[in-house]
């Protein structure tokens, strides 16, 4: 286990993301002890490293589930020094942002937007937050419409195959309905995406 001075020098230097992750995990017990029993200045050092040099690199390197579990830990860590810690608001906001990002990357779009609503209540002019919020809305709609389009396409292909290999389905109306439904679903995916991107985002206080 490295000393605090050595760790501070390491995390203040320019390293690769995997190096930050590896160093934190090798000294995880030390950081957890500072977060649990340290003074405010020790807590400041440990929590900043845990957020910006561990959770954030985990997110950026695609370890979304692991990053998310660490971010829940960080939320609990921050609560211990709420009211005593001058960077609480900034660190809390960034933690919530990272949670939203990880949930979005994991395709948990609804949960992701719960997190983005929280920080948009505090900062409605942040374009980055708004873009993520809109992207999640679009992805939720796309999941539904893409499923409809895919089912329609599969059914249409089955009907065509049946015409050649089995008893023909004489009612062409069924084929046309399936084709139209699939086409509408694909078209709506495009149109609604455009509408959401142009829509201004306004989050009311205490929105859930």
N, C-alpha and C positions, 0 to 999 in steps of 0.2 A: 504494500500500500504506500502510495506517495504522500509526501507532506503537503499541507495546504499551500505553502509557498510554491512548491514545484508544480502543483496542479493549476494554480492561478496563472503561472507563467505559461504553462502548456495551453490552457484554454484561451488565453489572451493572444496567442500566436496564430498564424494562418496555417491551418492544417486541412487535410482532406476530411470529408464528412465521416468516412468509416473510421478514421483515427480518433475523432472525438467520441464516436459511439463506443469504440473499443476501450478507450481510456476511462470513460465514465463507468462502464460495466465492471472494469477491473477494480474500481474504487467506489462501487455503489454503496457499500456499507458505511464508508466514511461520509459520503454525501447525505445518506439517510440519517445518520447520527446528527449531523449539523442541522438538518431540517427539523429533527425531532427535539433536540436539546440545545441547539446553538443560540447565541445571542443574535440580535437583529442583523448585525453586520455579517455574521457567519451565514445566517439564513439568506441574506441578500446574495452572497456569493454562490451558495449552493443552489438556490432556486433559479437564478439566472442561467447557470450552467445547465441545469436539468431541462429548462425550457428551450434555450437557444442553441445549446451545444449537444443536446441529446434527443429530445422529442422532435425538434425541428429537423435535424439530420435524418432521423428515422423516417419521418414523413417524406422528406425529399428523396430518399433512397428507396421508396416504395414499400417500407415496412409499416403499412397503415394500421393493421390490427395491433401491433406492438406499440406503435406511437400512441394510439388511442387509449390503450390501457395505462400508459405512462401519464397521459394528459389528465385522466381521471384522478390519478395519484396527486398530480400537481395541483388540481383544484382543491383537494383536501389539505395539501400543504399550505396553500395560500390562505385558506380560511383561518389557520392558526395565528397568523400575524395580521389579520385584517384590522385596520385602524391603527396599527403600529408601523406599518411598512409603507414608505412613501411611494414605492413603485407598484403598489397593489393594483391600482386601476389599469395601468398599462400592461402589466404582466397577465392580469386576469383577462383582459380583452384579447391579447395575443393567444392565450391558451384556448379561449373560446373559438377564435378564428381557426387555429390548428385543428381543433375538434371538428369543426364544420368541414374543413378540407378533407380530413381523413374519412369522415362519414360519407362525403360526396364521392371520394375515390373508391370507397367500398360499395357504392351504388345504393347507399341508404339515404336517398335524397330527401325524404320527408324529415328524418331526424337531423340531417345536415342543415336544413333550413330553419329548424328550431333554434340551432346555435347561431345562425346568421341573423335571425330576427333579434336575438339578444343584443348583438353588437350594433345592429342597425338602429336600434332604439337609442343607443348612445352616440352613434356617428352616422347619420343618414346621408352624409355627403361623400362617404368613402366609396369610390368607384369600384374598388376591388371587391368589397363586400357585396355591392349591388350586382356585380357581374356573376359572382358565385350564386347568389340568390336566384337570379334569373335563369342561370344554367341549370340549377336543380329543378326549377319549375318546368323547364323545357324537357328535361330528362324524364321526369315523372310522366308527363303527357306522352312522350315518345315511347316509353315502355308499353303503355296501354295500346296506342295506335299501331305500333309496330307488331304487336302480338296479333291484333285484329287483321292487319295486312298479311302477316305470315300465314295465319289460319286460312284466310281467304285464298291465298295463292296455292297452298297445299290442297285444299278442297278442289280448286279448279283443275290442278294437275291430275288429281285422282279421277275426276270426271272425264278428262281427256283420255287417260289410260284405260278407263272402263269402256269407253266408246270403241277402243281397238281390241280389247282383250275379253270383254264380257258383254252382257246385254246392254244395248245402247239406251241412254236416257234421252227420250225424245223431247222432253220439256226443256227447251232452250232457255226459258225464262230463268230457271235455276242457275244456269251458267252465267247469264248476264248479271243476275243479282250478286252472285259471288264476286264477279269481276268488278262490278261497280263499288261494292263495299270495300274491296281491297284498294281500289283506286282512290276512293274518298279518304280512307285512312292514311294513305301515303301523302295525299295532297294536304290534308289537315295537319299532318306532322310538320310540313314545310311552312304553311300559313301561320299556325299558332306559334311556331318558333319565332317567326318574324314579328308577330304582334307582341310577344313577351319581351323581345329584345328592345323594342321601341317604347315599351310601357315604362313610365316613371314609377320607381319604387318608393312607397311611403309606408313606413311601419309605425303604427300607433303605439304609444307608450303602454307598457304592460300587456302587449300582444303575446299570444301563446301560439 
